[in-house]
Amino acid sequence: MGFAEHPIEWDDAKVSRLWDYYSRTPPYSEMYFSKVFGDRILRRTGLPLEAPLEVLDFGCGPGFLWDHLRAMDSAWRYTGLDFSSDSVALVRNKAQGNPRFVDAHYVSRLPVSLAPGQFDVVLLIEVVEHLKDEYLDGTLAEAARLLKRGGVTVITTPNEEDLSKATKICPECGAIFHEWQHVRRWSAQTLTERMRPHGFAPRRVQAVDFGTQGPLAHMIRLARRMLRGNPGTPHLLGVYQRT
């Protein structure tokens, strides 16, 4: 078959291949948003880090938020969940045996095999921009199912991203794709509108710049600003309460 340019059709296998590769391959493994800015995200949630909250890191990747929570001596009890088996293995290998680490779960479909209403907090850090329609509402419904009533979901996502500026092409097969597998653009309004039908009320939704922290963070921030054409507020932080 000859070469032909075509938009990639993301499916579970392709997504898993991409993130398995990123999770084990420098420099990608060093550029996860949660690795560079995770401590700032956690502090900006306004949630008490000293309280023994049951927390689910939904789309945990290699567990960078766990690294930050441990470094901050947080009392949160951490459970991770991811669709990349390589990422889940990395989390388990480094966190096993810590009394505040509950488990990390590899999942291939929703709903997951976790009991309803067992978490105080569900973290969706850099997740919702990756989800096509057939997965998005299922993920938000699952977050609502897993939360206790009155529990909180924390979301970060690029703010009004220009997806075309991070588009790449595979010179072998012709697939055209966003290099970070983003499939949708969000604003504070569209995010809140999508959350409401799942029983989430906005506690705080704002555009933020998490700032720089060292030369790598500075490089990432400049690259993200250039790609998104939105230099003042490159990210959204949404804190939503389950009603």
Secondary structure as a PSIPRED ss2 file (coil, helix, strand):
# PSIPRED VFORMAT (PSIPRED V4.0)

   1 M C   1.000  0.000  0.000
   2 G C   1.000  0.000  0.000
   3 F C   1.000  0.000  0.000
   4 A C   1.000  0.000  0.000
   5 E C   1.000  0.000  0.000
   6 H E   0.000  0.000  1.000
   7 P E   0.000  0.000  1.000
   8 I C   1.000  0.000  0.000
   9 E C   1.000  0.000  0.000
  10 W C   1.000  0.000  0.000
  11 D C   1.000  0.000  0.000
  12 D H   0.000  1.000  0.000
  13 A H   0.000  1.000  0.000
  14 K H   0.000  1.000  0.000
  15 V H   0.000  1.000  0.000
  16 S H   0.000  1.000  0.000
  17 R H   0.000  1.000  0.000
  18 L H   0.000  1.000  0.000
  19 W H   0.000  1.000  0.000
  20 D H   0.000  1.000  0.000
  21 Y H   0.000  1.000  0.000
  22 Y H   0.000  1.000  0.000
  23 S H   0.000  1.000  0.000
  24 R H   0.000  1.000  0.000
  25 T C   1.000  0.000  0.000
  26 P C   1.000  0.000  0.000
  27 P C   1.000  0.000  0.000
  28 Y H   0.000  1.000  0.000
  29 S H   0.000  1.000  0.000
  30 E H   0.000  1.000  0.000
  31 M C   1.000  0.000  0.000
  32 Y C   1.000  0.000  0.000
  33 F H   0.000  1.000  0.000
  34 S H   0.000  1.000  0.000
  35 K H   0.000  1.000  0.000
  36 V H   0.000  1.000  0.000
  37 F H   0.000  1.000  0.000
  38 G H   0.000  1.000  0.000
  39 D H   0.000  1.000  0.000
  40 R H   0.000  1.000  0.000
  41 I H   0.000  1.000  0.000
  42 L H   0.000  1.000  0.000
  43 R H   0.000  1.000  0.000
  44 R H   0.000  1.000  0.000
  45 T C   1.000  0.000  0.000
  46 G C   1.000  0.000  0.000
  47 L C   1.000  0.000  0.000
  48 P C   1.000  0.000  0.000
  49 L C   1.000  0.000  0.000
  50 E C   1.000  0.000  0.000
  51 A C   1.000  0.000  0.000
  52 P C   1.000  0.000  0.000
  53 L C   1.000  0.000  0.000
  54 E E   0.000  0.000  1.000
  55 V E   0.000  0.000  1.000
  56 L E   0.000  0.000  1.000
  57 D E   0.000  0.000  1.000
  58 F E   0.000  0.000  1.000
  59 G C   1.000  0.000  0.000
  60 C C   1.000  0.000  0.000
  61 G C   1.000  0.000  0.000
  62 P C   1.000  0.000  0.000
  63 G C   1.000  0.000  0.000
  64 F H   0.000  1.000  0.000
  65 L H   0.000  1.000  0.000
  66 W H   0.000  1.000  0.000
  67 D H   0.000  1.000  0.000
  68 H H   0.000  1.000  0.000
  69 L H   0.000  1.000  0.000
  70 R H   0.000  1.000  0.000
  71 A H   0.000  1.000  0.000
  72 M C   1.000  0.000  0.000
  73 D C   1.000  0.000  0.000
  74 S C   1.000  0.000  0.000
  75 A C   1.000  0.000  0.000
  76 W C   1.000  0.000  0.000
  77 R E   0.000  0.000  1.000
  78 Y E   0.000  0.000  1.000
  79 T E   0.000  0.000  1.000
  80 G E   0.000  0.000  1.000
  81 L E   0.000  0.000  1.000
  82 D E   0.000  0.000  1.000
  83 F C   1.000  0.000  0.000
  84 S C   1.000  0.000  0.000
  85 S H   0.000  1.000  0.000
  86 D H   0.000  1.000  0.000
  87 S H   0.000  1.000  0.000
  88 V H   0.000  1.000  0.000
  89 A H   0.000  1.000  0.000
  90 L H   0.000  1.000  0.000
  91 V H   0.000  1.000  0.000
  92 R H   0.000  1.000  0.000
  93 N H   0.000  1.000  0.000
  94 K H   0.000  1.000  0.000
  95 A H   0.000  1.000  0.000
  96 Q C   1.000  0.000  0.000
  97 G C   1.000  0.000  0.000
  98 N C   1.000  0.000  0.000
  99 P C   1.000  0.000  0.000
 100 R C   1.000  0.000  0.000
 101 F E   0.000  0.000  1.000
 102 V E   0.000  0.000  1.000
 103 D E   0.000  0.000  1.000
 104 A E   0.000  0.000  1.000
 105 H E   0.000  0.000  1.000
 106 Y E   0.000  0.000  1.000
 107 V C   1.000  0.000  0.000
 108 S C   1.000  0.000  0.000
 109 R C   1.000  0.000  0.000
 110 L C   1.000  0.000  0.000
 111 P C   1.000  0.000  0.000
 112 V C   1.000  0.000  0.000
 113 S C   1.000  0.000  0.000
 114 L C   1.000  0.000  0.000
 115 A C   1.000  0.000  0.000
 116 P C   1.000  0.000  0.000
 117 G C   1.000  0.000  0.000
 118 Q C   1.000  0.000  0.000
 119 F E   0.000  0.000  1.000
 120 D E   0.000  0.000  1.000
 121 V E   0.000  0.000  1.000
 122 V E   0.000  0.000  1.000
 123 L E   0.000  0.000  1.000
 124 L E   0.000  0.000  1.000
 125 I E   0.000  0.000  1.000
 126 E C   1.000  0.000  0.000
 127 V C   1.000  0.000  0.000
 128 V H   0.000  1.000  0.000
 129 E H   0.000  1.000  0.000
 130 H H   0.000  1.000  0.000
 131 L C   1.000  0.000  0.000
 132 K C   1.000  0.000  0.000
 133 D H   0.000  1.000  0.000
 134 E H   0.000  1.000  0.000
 135 Y H   0.000  1.000  0.000
 136 L H   0.000  1.000  0.000
 137 D H   0.000  1.000  0.000
 138 G H   0.000  1.000  0.000
 139 T H   0.000  1.000  0.000
 140 L H   0.000  1.000  0.000
 141 A H   0.000  1.000  0.000
 142 E H   0.000  1.000  0.000
 143 A H   0.000  1.000  0.000
 144 A H   0.000  1.000  0.000
 145 R H   0.000  1.000  0.000
 146 L H   0.000  1.000  0.000
 147 L E   0.000  0.000  1.000
 148 K E   0.000  0.000  1.000
 149 R E   0.000  0.000  1.000
 150 G E   0.000  0.000  1.000
 151 G E   0.000  0.000  1.000
 152 V E   0.000  0.000  1.000
 153 T E   0.000  0.000  1.000
 154 V E   0.000  0.000  1.000
 155 I E   0.000  0.000  1.000
 156 T E   0.000  0.000  1.000
 157 T E   0.000  0.000  1.000
 158 P E   0.000  0.000  1.000
 159 N E   0.000  0.000  1.000
 160 E C   1.000  0.000  0.000
 161 E C   1.000  0.000  0.000
 162 D C   1.000  0.000  0.000
 163 L H   0.000  1.000  0.000
 164 S H   0.000  1.000  0.000
 165 K H   0.000  1.000  0.000
 166 A H   0.000  1.000  0.000
 167 T E   0.000  0.000  1.000
 168 K E   0.000  0.000  1.000
 169 I E   0.000  0.000  1.000
 170 C C   1.000  0.000  0.000
 171 P C   1.000  0.000  0.000
 172 E C   1.000  0.000  0.000
 173 C C   1.000  0.000  0.000
 174 G C   1.000  0.000  0.000
 175 A E   0.000  0.000  1.000
 176 I E   0.000  0.000  1.000
 177 F E   0.000  0.000  1.000
 178 H E   0.000  0.000  1.000
 179 E C   1.000  0.000  0.000
 180 W C   1.000  0.000  0.000
 181 Q C   1.000  0.000  0.000
 182 H C   1.000  0.000  0.000
 183 V C   1.000  0.000  0.000
 184 R C   1.000  0.000  0.000
 185 R C   1.000  0.000  0.000
 186 W E   0.000  0.000  1.000
 187 S C   1.000  0.000  0.000
 188 A H   0.000  1.000  0.000
 189 Q H   0.000  1.000  0.000
 190 T H   0.000  1.000  0.000
 191 L H   0.000  1.000  0.000
 192 T H   0.000  1.000  0.000
 193 E H   0.000  1.000  0.000
 194 R H   0.000  1.000  0.000
 195 M H   0.000  1.000  0.000
 196 R H   0.000  1.000  0.000
 197 P H   0.000  1.000  0.000
 198 H H   0.000  1.000  0.000
 199 G C   1.000  0.000  0.000
 200 F E   0.000  0.000  1.000
 201 A E   0.000  0.000  1.000
 202 P E   0.000  0.000  1.000
 203 R E   0.000  0.000  1.000
 204 R E   0.000  0.000  1.000
 205 V E   0.000  0.000  1.000
 206 Q E   0.000  0.000  1.000
 207 A E   0.000  0.000  1.000
 208 V E   0.000  0.000  1.000
 209 D C   1.000  0.000  0.000
 210 F C   1.000  0.000  0.000
 211 G C   1.000  0.000  0.000
 212 T C   1.000  0.000  0.000
 213 Q C   1.000  0.000  0.000
 214 G H   0.000  1.000  0.000
 215 P H   0.000  1.000  0.000
 216 L H   0.000  1.000  0.000
 217 A H   0.000  1.000  0.000
 218 H H   0.000  1.000  0.000
 219 M H   0.000  1.000  0.000
 220 I H   0.000  1.000  0.000
 221 R H   0.000  1.000  0.000
 222 L H   0.000  1.000  0.000
 223 A H   0.000  1.000  0.000
 224 R H   0.000  1.000  0.000
 225 R H   0.000  1.000  0.000
 226 M H   0.000  1.000  0.000
 227 L H   0.000  1.000  0.000
 228 R H   0.000  1.000  0.000
 229 G C   1.000  0.000  0.000
 230 N C   1.000  0.000  0.000
 231 P C   1.000  0.000  0.000
 232 G C   1.000  0.000  0.000
 233 T C   1.000  0.000  0.000
 234 P C   1.000  0.000  0.000
 235 H E   0.000  0.000  1.000
 236 L E   0.000  0.000  1.000
 237 L E   0.000  0.000  1.000
 238 G E   0.000  0.000  1.000
 239 V E   0.000  0.000  1.000
 240 Y E   0.000  0.000  1.000
 241 Q E   0.000  0.000  1.000
 242 R E   0.000  0.000  1.000
 243 T C   1.000  0.000  0.000
